[in-house]
């Protein structure tokens, strides 16, 4: 195997590992946000957003098949934003 090919494979492996690490970090933030909302007693209006994002990351099928988890990161960011916006809304009076 040539040196150029070895370098290319190592760089590709590092990029895949880095994007996987970002996806896992976002998954952890998503779970923590959901748990914080539940501890605060706020109802999670759309639980399918959380479970859909988790399933999209875990399941092997993707909308965009790629070795880099860019679409998975996007789905996790959207779910995290959705949960955060629900947490930022004022709660109903008396509830």
VOGU-3710 file (C-alpha; in Angstrom, 3 decimals, decimal comma):
1> xxxxxxxxxx> 0,000/0,000/0,000  1,389/3,394/-0,928  2,074/6,113/1,598  -0,475/8,451/-0,005  -3,238/5,884/0,308  -2,308/5,216/3,932  -2,447/8,924/4,750  -5,794/9,259/2,987  -7,255/6,325/4,922  -5,992/7,688/8,239
11> xxxxxxxxxx> -7,447/11,134/7,530  -10,782/9,580/6,525  -10,842/7,469/9,696  -10,113/10,531/11,843  -12,940/12,483/10,165  -15,404/9,645/10,687  -14,350/9,303/14,334  -14,653/13,063/14,895  -18,150/13,299/13,434  -19,236/10,228/15,401
21> xxxxxxxxxx> -17,931/11,899/18,568  -19,953/15,033/17,771  -23,071/12,929/17,163  -22,632/11,100/20,475  -22,052/14,393/22,312  -25,267/15,797/20,812  -27,143/12,644/21,778  -25,951/13,081/25,368  -27,101/16,724/25,343  -30,463/15,673/23,941
31> xxxxxxxxxx> -30,969/13,069/26,678  -29,893/15,539/29,382  -32,282/18,186/28,049  -35,157/15,702/28,013  -34,356/14,621/31,561  -34,151/18,237/32,729  -37,568/18,952/31,220  -39,055/15,929/32,950  -37,478/16,857/36,316  -38,875/20,370/35,976
41> xxxxxxxxxx> -42,330/18,903/35,453  -42,690/20,345/31,972  -44,658/18,159/29,613  -42,828/17,026/26,525  -45,380/17,865/23,864  -43,870/15,755/21,102  -42,031/12,738/22,501  -41,701/11,369/18,968  -39,140/14,119/18,252  -36,808/12,719/20,913
51> xxxxxxxxxx> -37,348/9,065/20,025  -37,176/9,740/16,295  -33,799/11,461/16,644  -32,432/8,632/18,775  -33,713/6,016/16,325  -32,276/7,907/13,346  -28,847/7,905/14,963  -28,940/4,257/16,022  -30,616/2,608/13,032  -28,387/1,746/10,078
61> xxxxxxxxxx> -30,670/3,297/7,429  -30,210/6,969/6,589  -31,836/9,464/4,268  -28,338/10,356/3,102  -26,145/7,243/3,136  -22,686/8,354/4,098  -19,865/7,221/6,350  -19,836/10,658/7,988  -22,683/11,373/10,407  -23,571/14,839/9,085
71> xxxxxxxxxx> -27,267/14,112/8,540  -27,468/12,389/11,933  -25,937/15,466/13,550  -28,521/17,640/11,795  -31,409/15,508/13,048  -30,030/15,596/16,609  -29,606/19,374/16,441  -33,200/19,824/15,255  -34,525/17,615/18,045  -32,411/19,434/20,638
81> xxxxxxxxxx> -33,643/22,786/19,348  -37,242/21,567/19,493  -36,880/20,433/23,109  -35,081/23,633/24,094  -37,769/25,808/22,538  -40,408/23,883/24,473  -38,432/24,528/27,667  -38,140/28,243/26,930  -41,883/28,746/26,450  -43,667/30,074/29,520
91> xxxxx> -45,790/27,490/31,237  -49,544/27,825/31,369  -50,945/29,686/34,380  -51,968/27,453/37,231  -50,114/24,460/35,805
//
